[in-house]
Amino acid sequence: MAVPALRRGLRTLGTLLITLSAISPASSVFIIAPGVLAGAGSGAFLSFLAAGVVGVFMAFVYAELSSAFPLSGGEYAIVARTLGRLPGFLVLGMMMITQLLIVAVIALGVGTYLSVLLPGLPGPTVAAATCVLAAVVAVFDIKLNAWVTGIFLAVELLALGVVSALGLLHPARAFGELVSHPVTSTGPATIGAIAIATSVAIFAYNGYGSAVYFGEETQNASRGIARAILLALGITVLAELVPVTAVLLGAPDLGALFGAENMMSYFISTQGGSTLDTVISLAIALAIVNAVLAIVLISSRLVFSSGRDRAWPAAVNRALSAVHPRFGTPWIATLGTGLIAAPLCYVDQQLLVVVTSTSIVAVYLALCLSAIRGRRTGATAHAQYRMPLFPVAPVLALAALAFVVYQNALDEKVGRPSLIVTVGMVLLALLYYVLVLRRRGGWQLVEPEQT
């Protein structure tokens, strides 16, 4: 039986454009960064800086593992081939839940920023429609989608440039204050608050490793995917850290900034006027739509791979692994991703954040262990990219991630519930593996042709 194969229509640049669009630096700055600011205050600069350091370590890990296994299954396919099938399936279980939820989390931002122009817009309905529209577009040729996301990406980077200029050209405080005397709305920012906010900042940068999901659609993937991952991280850190720093430096009143319902809108309207705020809000809405499209592209590859690896009942596997005869894309998996994400847009947004905020930390931990074990067993010996100074990157990343987990365990509001939910997802995946997959004879890992 022939292995379902996707069409190799991307070069490294196309993969990079989709990856950056999925990260969506503008969406991160306008939707996720306010959560970091609310928790760490002006210490958010240190949170984003620390997250960038963790990002460098993880980018090295992702690049080497992706070079060895440029597969559309992404993280679970890598973990399964280095740590074993059970750990791989546990990662798949987490990713299947969180990826679909992340689509909804990001889509909810569309209504928020369009409401600046159209007050009273029903946010969840707009988000659900965005998910469905993105899924329809994502069915088309991957090369076309790369160009679409690239054009929208240019618009959001321009918007971030404007925000940066507003703060950097008219600073209200010295840069040194962000480092030596970080403050929150209630007083000095504590190390614990900055550390907890770092886990959110890690989530804001997250996505550079998702280039691996296009490994079966990228030419010379073993080299190109690693290059795309490293470039994506560098561009993302620059595109997010600079505007966040600019907002903290340029805001006339930090207390008013931290207390604002929409922090970024408050900053822009204060510094540039209401008209500029409207224009930037529309640009951000466009960026979020672009992010939803890119994340649907990524999530559908995960869903497609899970069907090809026969993780579900036979009929479901056949549908999910279907490839469109004209476009060479996983069309049923793509449409299914959008249709499942749409109703999730009506779930309480705080619940969505709790479910997704620490699962990525668990996946990162698994990848670090995969990098170490892959070197020891020779499973990654064929990788064309090798991280420098091994095992410094995975070991330091493990230490940083363990500290983030510890700090989240101390946070009763979001961190601890999120950790509990992550453990729950792992247990559900474990039960399915033991009661279903093992009983029917195991879980098949397909080895598609690599070029």
C-alpha positions as CSV (number, residue, x, y, z in Angstrom):
1,M,0.0,0.0,0.0
2,A,1.4,3.4,-1.0
3,V,2.3,5.8,1.7
4,P,0.2,9.0,1.4
5,A,2.6,11.7,0.4
6,L,2.4,15.5,0.4
7,R,3.7,17.6,-2.5
8,R,7.1,19.3,-2.1
9,G,6.2,22.7,-3.3
10,L,8.2,24.8,-0.8
11,R,11.7,26.2,-0.6
12,T,13.3,27.3,2.7
13,L,11.9,30.9,2.2
14,G,8.4,29.7,1.8
15,T,8.7,27.5,4.9
16,L,10.1,30.5,6.8
17,L,7.2,32.8,5.8
18,I,4.6,30.3,7.0
19,T,6.5,29.6,10.2
20,L,6.8,33.3,11.0
21,S,3.2,33.9,10.2
22,A,2.2,31.1,12.6
23,I,4.3,32.7,15.3
24,S,2.8,36.0,14.3
25,P,5.0,38.4,16.2
26,A,2.2,41.1,16.0
27,S,-0.4,38.8,17.5
28,S,2.1,37.8,20.2
29,V,2.8,41.5,21.1
30,F,-0.8,42.6,21.0
31,I,-2.5,39.5,22.5
32,I,0.0,37.5,24.6
33,A,2.4,40.2,25.7
34,P,-0.2,42.1,27.7
35,G,-0.5,38.9,29.9
36,V,3.3,39.1,30.5
37,L,2.9,42.8,31.3
38,A,0.0,42.2,33.7
39,G,2.1,39.6,35.6
40,A,5.6,41.0,35.6
41,G,5.0,44.7,34.9
42,S,8.0,46.4,33.5
43,G,9.8,43.2,34.4
44,A,8.3,41.9,31.2
45,F,11.5,43.0,29.5
46,L,13.4,40.5,31.6
47,S,10.8,37.8,31.0
48,F,11.0,38.2,27.2
49,L,14.8,38.3,27.4
50,A,14.9,35.1,29.5
51,A,12.4,33.5,27.1
52,G,14.7,34.4,24.2
53,V,17.6,32.7,25.9
54,V,15.5,29.5,26.4
55,G,14.5,30.0,22.8
56,V,18.1,29.9,21.5
57,F,18.6,26.6,23.4
58,M,15.4,25.1,22.1
59,A,16.0,26.3,18.5
60,F,19.3,24.3,18.5
61,V,17.4,21.3,19.8
62,Y,14.6,21.7,17.3
63,A,17.1,22.3,14.4
64,E,19.1,19.1,15.0
65,L,16.0,16.9,15.6
66,S,14.2,18.3,12.6
67,S,17.2,17.8,10.4
68,A,17.2,14.1,11.4
69,F,13.4,13.7,11.2
70,P,11.8,16.3,8.9
71,L,8.3,14.8,9.2
72,S,4.9,16.3,9.1
73,G,4.1,14.8,12.5
74,G,6.4,17.3,14.1
75,E,7.3,16.8,17.8
76,Y,5.4,13.6,18.3
77,A,7.1,11.9,15.3
78,I,10.5,13.0,16.7
79,V,9.9,11.9,20.2
80,A,8.5,8.5,19.1
81,R,11.7,7.8,17.1
82,T,14.1,8.8,19.9
83,L,12.4,8.1,23.2
84,G,10.0,5.4,22.1
85,R,6.4,5.0,20.9
86,L,4.7,5.5,24.2
87,P,6.3,8.9,24.9
88,G,5.7,9.8,21.3
89,F,2.0,9.1,21.6
90,L,1.8,11.1,24.9
91,V,3.2,14.1,23.0
92,L,0.7,13.5,20.2
93,G,-2.1,13.5,22.7
94,M,-1.1,16.8,24.1
95,M,-0.4,18.4,20.7
96,M,-3.8,17.2,19.2
97,I,-5.6,19.0,22.0
98,T,-3.5,22.1,22.4
99,Q,-3.0,22.8,18.6
100,L,-6.7,23.0,18.0
101,L,-7.2,25.2,21.1
102,I,-4.4,27.5,20.0
103,V,-6.2,28.1,16.7
104,A,-9.2,29.3,18.7
105,V,-7.1,31.3,21.2
106,I,-5.5,33.3,18.3
107,A,-8.7,33.6,16.3
108,L,-10.5,35.3,19.2
109,G,-8.1,38.2,18.7
110,V,-9.7,39.1,15.4
111,G,-12.9,40.4,16.9
112,T,-11.0,42.3,19.6
113,Y,-9.2,44.4,17.1
114,L,-11.9,44.7,14.5
115,S,-14.2,46.0,17.2
116,V,-12.1,49.2,17.2
117,L,-13.7,49.9,13.8
118,L,-17.0,48.1,14.3
119,P,-18.0,48.3,18.0
120,G,-20.2,45.5,19.3
121,L,-18.9,42.9,16.9
122,P,-19.6,39.4,18.3
123,G,-16.0,38.2,18.9
124,P,-16.6,34.4,19.2
125,T,-18.6,34.4,16.0
126,V,-16.0,36.4,14.1
127,A,-13.3,34.0,15.4
128,A,-15.3,30.9,14.4
129,A,-15.8,32.3,10.9
130,T,-12.1,33.1,10.6
131,C,-11.3,29.4,11.5
132,V,-13.5,28.1,8.8
133,L,-12.3,30.6,6.2
134,A,-8.7,29.8,7.0
135,A,-9.3,26.1,6.6
136,V,-10.8,26.6,3.2
137,V,-7.9,28.7,2.0
138,A,-5.4,26.2,3.6
139,V,-6.6,23.4,1.3
140,F,-5.1,25.1,-1.7
141,D,-1.5,24.6,-2.9
142,I,1.1,25.1,-0.2
143,K,3.2,27.4,-2.4
144,L,0.2,29.7,-2.8
145,N,-0.4,29.8,0.9
146,A,3.3,30.6,1.5
147,W,2.9,33.7,-0.7
148,V,-0.4,34.8,1.0
149,T,1.1,34.5,4.5
150,G,4.2,36.3,3.3
151,I,2.3,39.4,2.1
152,F,0.3,39.6,5.3
153,L,3.4,39.1,7.4
154,A,5.0,42.2,5.8
155,V,2.0,44.2,7.0
156,E,2.3,43.1,10.6
157,L,6.0,43.7,10.7
158,L,5.4,47.2,9.5
159,A,2.8,47.7,12.3
160,L,5.3,46.5,14.9
161,G,7.9,49.0,13.4
162,V,5.4,51.8,14.0
163,V,4.8,50.8,17.6
164,S,8.5,50.5,18.2
165,A,9.1,54.0,16.8
166,L,6.4,55.5,19.1
167,G,8.2,54.3,22.2
168,L,11.9,54.5,21.2
169,L,11.7,58.0,19.7
170,H,9.9,59.5,22.8
171,P,11.0,57.5,25.9
172,A,9.5,58.4,29.2
173,R,12.1,56.6,31.3
174,A,15.6,55.2,31.1
175,F,16.3,51.7,29.8
176,G,18.2,50.9,33.0
177,E,15.0,51.1,35.0
178,L,13.6,48.0,33.3
179,V,16.5,46.0,34.5
180,S,17.4,47.5,37.9
181,H,13.9,48.5,39.2
182,P,11.2,46.6,37.4
183,V,7.7,47.4,38.8
184,T,4.2,46.1,38.6
185,S,0.9,47.9,39.3
186,T,1.2,46.9,43.0
187,G,4.9,47.5,43.6
188,P,8.3,46.0,42.8
189,A,8.3,43.0,40.4
190,T,9.5,39.9,42.2
191,I,11.7,37.2,40.7
192,G,8.8,34.8,41.0
193,A,6.5,37.0,39.0
194,I,9.1,37.5,36.3
195,A,9.7,33.8,36.2
196,I,6.0,32.9,35.9
197,A,5.6,35.5,33.2
198,T,8.6,34.0,31.4
199,S,6.5,30.9,30.7
200,V,4.0,33.1,28.9
201,A,6.8,34.8,27.0
202,I,8.1,31.4,25.9
203,F,4.6,30.8,24.6
204,A,4.7,34.2,22.8
205,Y,7.9,33.1,21.0
206,N,6.8,29.6,20.4
207,G,6.3,28.4,16.9
208,Y,9.8,28.5,15.3
209,G,10.0,24.8,15.6
210,S,6.8,24.3,13.6
211,A,8.8,24.6,10.4
212,V,9.3,20.8,10.8
213,Y,5.7,20.2,10.0
214,F,6.5,21.2,6.4
215,G,9.5,18.8,6.2
216,E,7.7,16.7,3.7
217,E,6.8,19.7,1.6
218,T,10.1,21.5,1.6
219,Q,12.9,20.7,-0.9
220,N,16.2,19.6,0.7
221,A,14.4,19.5,4.0
222,S,17.2,18.1,6.1
223,R,19.1,21.4,5.7
224,G,16.3,23.8,4.9
225,I,14.1,23.1,7.9
226,A,17.0,23.6,10.4
227,R,17.9,26.9,8.6
228,A,14.2,28.0,8.7
229,I,14.0,27.3,12.5
230,L,17.1,29.3,13.4
231,L,16.1,32.2,11.2
232,A,12.5,32.1,12.6
233,L,13.7,32.4,16.2
234,G,16.1,35.3,15.5
235,I,13.5,37.3,13.6
236,T,10.8,36.5,16.2
237,V,12.8,37.6,19.2
238,L,13.8,40.8,17.4
239,A,10.2,41.5,16.3
240,E,8.7,41.0,19.7
241,L,11.3,42.1,22.2
242,V,11.9,45.5,20.5
243,P,8.2,46.7,20.5
244,V,7.6,45.4,24.0
245,T,10.6,47.3,25.3
246,A,9.5,50.4,23.3
247,V,6.1,50.3,25.0
248,L,7.6,50.0,28.5
249,L,10.0,52.9,27.8
250,G,7.5,55.2,26.1
251,A,4.4,54.8,28.1
252,P,3.9,58.1,30.1
253,D,2.2,56.3,33.0
254,L,3.1,52.6,33.7
255,G,0.2,52.3,36.2
256,A,-2.3,53.4,33.6
257,L,-0.7,51.1,31.0
258,F,-0.9,48.0,33.3
259,G,-4.5,48.9,34.3
260,A,-5.8,49.5,30.7
261,E,-8.3,47.1,29.3
262,N,-6.4,47.0,26.0
263,M,-2.8,47.9,26.9
264,M,-1.5,48.2,23.4
265,S,-4.4,50.2,22.2
266,Y,-4.0,52.6,25.2
267,F,-0.3,53.1,24.4
268,I,-0.8,53.7,20.7
269,S,-3.7,56.1,21.1
270,T,-1.8,58.0,23.9
271,Q,1.3,58.3,21.8
272,G,0.0,58.5,18.3
273,G,-3.7,59.4,18.4
274,S,-7.0,57.5,17.8
275,T,-6.6,57.4,14.1
276,L,-3.3,55.6,14.2
277,D,-4.8,53.2,16.8
278,T,-7.5,52.3,14.3
279,V,-5.1,51.8,11.5
280,I,-2.8,49.6,13.6
281,S,-5.8,47.7,15.0
282,L,-6.9,46.8,11.5
283,A,-3.3,45.7,10.7
284,I,-3.3,43.5,13.8
285,A,-6.6,42.0,12.9
286,L,-5.2,41.1,9.5
287,A,-2.1,39.6,11.2
288,I,-4.3,37.5,13.4
289,V,-6.2,36.2,10.4
290,N,-2.9,35.3,8.8
291,A,-1.7,33.6,12.0
292,V,-4.9,31.5,12.1
293,L,-4.3,30.4,8.4
294,A,-0.7,29.5,9.2
295,I,-1.6,27.6,12.4
296,V,-4.3,25.7,10.5
297,L,-1.7,24.7,7.9
298,I,0.5,23.4,10.7
299,S,-2.2,21.7,12.8
300,S,-3.6,19.9,9.7
301,R,-0.2,18.4,9.0
302,L,-0.2,17.0,12.6
303,V,-3.7,15.6,12.2
304,F,-2.8,14.2,8.7
305,S,0.3,12.5,10.2
306,S,-1.7,11.0,13.1
307,G,-4.1,9.4,10.6
308,R,-1.3,8.1,8.4
309,D,0.3,6.5,11.5
310,R,-3.0,4.9,12.2
311,A,-3.5,6.3,15.6
312,W,-7.3,6.3,15.3
313,P,-10.1,3.9,14.0
314,A,-9.5,2.7,10.5
315,A,-12.2,4.9,8.8
316,V,-10.9,8.0,10.6
317,N,-7.3,7.2,9.6
318,R,-8.3,6.9,5.9
319,A,-10.0,10.2,5.9
320,L,-7.4,12.1,7.8
321,S,-4.5,10.8,5.6
322,A,-6.3,11.7,2.3
323,V,-4.3,14.0,0.0
324,H,-6.0,16.3,-2.5
325,P,-5.3,15.0,-6.0
326,R,-4.8,18.5,-7.4
327,F,-3.3,20.5,-4.6
328,G,-1.3,17.8,-2.9
329,T,-2.5,18.9,0.6
330,P,-4.2,17.0,3.4
331,W,-7.6,18.4,2.6
332,I,-9.9,16.5,5.0
333,A,-7.5,17.0,7.9
334,T,-7.3,20.7,7.0
335,L,-11.1,21.2,6.8
336,G,-11.6,19.1,9.9
337,T,-9.1,21.3,11.8
338,G,-11.0,24.5,11.0
339,L,-14.4,22.9,11.7
340,I,-13.3,21.6,15.1
341,A,-11.6,24.9,16.1
342,A,-14.6,27.0,15.2
343,P,-16.9,25.9,18.1
344,L,-14.0,26.1,20.5
345,C,-14.0,29.9,20.0
346,Y,-17.1,30.0,22.2
347,V,-15.3,28.4,25.1
348,D,-14.2,30.8,27.9
349,Q,-10.9,32.3,26.9
350,Q,-9.4,32.0,30.3
351,L,-10.0,28.2,30.2
352,L,-8.3,28.1,26.8
353,V,-5.2,29.8,28.2
354,V,-5.1,27.5,31.2
355,V,-5.2,24.4,29.0
356,T,-2.5,25.6,26.6
357,S,-0.1,27.6,28.7
358,T,2.2,24.9,30.1
359,S,1.7,22.0,27.7
360,I,4.4,23.5,25.4
361,V,6.8,23.3,28.4
362,A,6.1,19.6,28.6
363,V,6.8,19.2,24.9
364,Y,10.0,21.1,25.1
365,L,11.2,18.9,28.0
366,A,10.5,15.8,25.9
367,L,12.4,17.3,22.9
368,C,15.4,18.1,25.1
369,L,15.5,14.5,26.3
370,S,15.1,13.4,22.7
371,A,18.2,15.4,21.6
372,I,20.3,13.8,24.4
373,R,19.1,10.3,23.8
374,G,19.3,10.7,20.0
375,R,23.0,11.5,20.3
376,R,23.6,8.6,22.7
377,T,21.8,5.9,20.6
378,G,22.8,7.3,17.2
379,A,19.2,7.8,16.2
380,T,20.0,11.4,15.1
381,A,23.5,10.6,13.7
382,H,22.2,11.1,10.1
383,A,21.2,14.7,10.8
384,Q,22.8,17.2,8.5
385,Y,22.6,19.9,11.2
386,R,24.4,19.4,14.5
387,M,24.0,21.9,17.3
388,P,27.1,23.6,18.7
389,L,28.6,22.7,22.1
390,F,26.4,19.7,22.7
391,P,24.9,18.9,25.3
392,V,25.0,22.5,26.6
393,A,21.7,23.6,24.8
394,P,19.4,20.7,25.9
395,V,20.9,20.6,29.5
396,L,20.5,24.3,30.1
397,A,17.0,24.3,28.5
398,L,16.0,21.5,30.8
399,A,17.2,23.5,33.8
400,A,15.4,26.6,32.7
401,L,12.2,24.7,31.9
402,A,12.3,22.9,35.3
403,F,12.5,26.3,37.0
404,V,9.5,27.5,35.0
405,V,7.5,24.4,36.0
406,Y,8.4,25.0,39.6
407,Q,7.3,28.6,39.5
408,N,4.0,27.7,37.7
409,A,3.3,25.1,40.5
410,L,3.4,28.0,43.0
411,D,0.9,30.1,40.9
412,E,-2.6,29.2,42.1
413,K,-4.5,31.2,39.5
414,V,-3.1,29.9,36.1
415,G,0.2,28.1,36.5
416,R,-0.9,25.3,38.9
417,P,-4.3,24.6,37.1
418,S,-2.5,24.5,33.8
419,L,0.0,22.0,35.1
420,I,-2.9,19.8,36.4
421,V,-4.6,20.0,33.0
422,T,-1.4,19.1,31.2
423,V,-1.0,16.0,33.5
424,G,-4.6,15.2,32.7
425,M,-4.0,15.3,29.0
426,V,-1.0,13.0,29.4
427,L,-3.1,10.5,31.4
428,L,-5.9,10.5,28.8
429,A,-3.3,9.8,26.1
430,L,-1.8,7.0,28.2
431,L,-5.2,5.4,28.7
432,Y,-6.0,5.5,25.0
433,Y,-2.6,4.0,24.2
434,V,-2.9,1.1,26.7
435,L,-6.6,0.4,26.2
436,V,-6.9,0.9,22.4
437,L,-3.6,1.0,20.6
438,R,-1.8,-1.8,22.5
439,R,-4.9,-4.1,22.4
440,R,-5.1,-3.8,18.6
441,G,-1.4,-4.7,18.1
442,G,0.4,-1.4,18.5
443,W,0.9,2.0,16.8
444,Q,2.4,2.1,13.3
445,L,5.0,4.8,12.5
446,V,5.1,5.3,8.7
447,E,8.4,6.3,7.2
448,P,7.7,8.6,4.2
449,E,10.3,9.2,1.6
450,Q,12.7,11.9,2.6
451,T,14.5,14.1,0.0
